[in-house]
Amino acid sequence: MKYLIYFFCLFFCYSCKKIDNWLDVKSKNSDVILKSLDDYQSLLDNTTVMNTTSGLGLIAADNIHLLENIALTGGNPSERNAYIWKSDIYEGSIGVGTGDWTVPYRAIAYANIALEGTANEASSSAEKNNVRGSALFFRGFHYYQLLQLYAPPYKEGANENCLIPIRHVSDIDHADRFFSVEACYEQVVDDLKSSLELLPIDPVQKTRPSKLAALAMLAKIYLNMEKYELALSYANEYLKNKGDLLNFSSLNTAVTLPFPTMDVGNKEVVFYASPISYTLLSFGNLRVNEVFFSHYQDNDLRKAAFFRINPDGTKSFKGRYTGTVGLFSGLSTNEMILIKSECLARTGNGQDGAEQLNILCNNRYNSFIVPLNESREGVLERILEERKKELVFTGSCRWEDLRRLNKDPKYAKTLVRRLAGKEYLLPPNDSRYTFPIIPQESIITFK
């Protein structure tokens, strides 16, 4: 079967070696013939496409701090405008700063190509299952990224319209389908549940999906949907198979990058991904704001593991689970423990929720003291506080949490930035928590 793949994506600065070699041969022709399971696996092994996630949520969240000259002149308009929550972040520009839209749709296109190309494959081999399971995982994973930026926060039964097109075919001329926000989440859940039946528990390499990664995504999505019993069920299933944590007391926090690289292996990570390499998120520019930094107590090992103190007193973020200058936006055990503890607390089991949280804290604090006589509400507040500190700059976790927690007046928060003598506000549940769809001329995302 012949599929047209347009190679404008080759402008990316690098790709994994296997797919590079494959594309060097294939891209001399205007079309590409994918014949074997190895071809489709190679397509999905393009980490530059398949393992890249959104970045605007990181820039818009409340924990980031940028030096004023960087915030005013660095990066492209969409980066700068996301930082001050401008309604029109693109300023009418075409093709500039639209990666949060185009990158996931490119990955979705690759996933659809793999699914269609292997649909009539006669064998039922592990290789075929891995390709199809991976494609389903990636499609669900990237639609979830889109929903966190371009759709209103999930509300059960709200029947809100969603402007994100759902595309489950590779034909670029096929008419897009549009659903409600709730139906879009159901589509994502369906893909991930289907992938569970096909994927291995552990992948050959952690840039590939696995059953554990699918379980983690389902726990994450159901938490976002406030379906706590379901989120708890998937987090439990994950933790039955993978529960090891790094003890931060064993890290050399004096070095620039204290966490293990992927080739060494971070035992908490089950799936590696990194956000788009926006200028404002670079290793030299990304700082945490002072109010947020003050939440880390002196005996909190993350204070030294996550941050370095600059000569001007600002705090740069170095706690990257990739072990490199690239940020981490994948899936890991620490997040699953936090999901389990929150779901336990929210479903009336505060004591068990506290015990789960304490497992994490024992690996994050020097001489951690277990709080006594906590109320269920107190446990939940501590869980949410630890979640903020633990998942700082992990993908769009903080942005996603702001969107979901704003629905509860107890946790709703007005965000404030001061820049060049001006004050910018983002009230709870503001329409700017949903980014605008990119200009019409840029919507064709993979041709």
Order of alpha helices (4+ residues) and beta strands (2+ residues): beta-alpha-beta-alpha-alpha-beta-alpha-beta-alpha-alpha-alpha-alpha-alpha-alpha-alpha-beta-beta-beta-alpha-alpha-beta-beta-beta-alpha-alpha-alpha-alpha-beta-beta
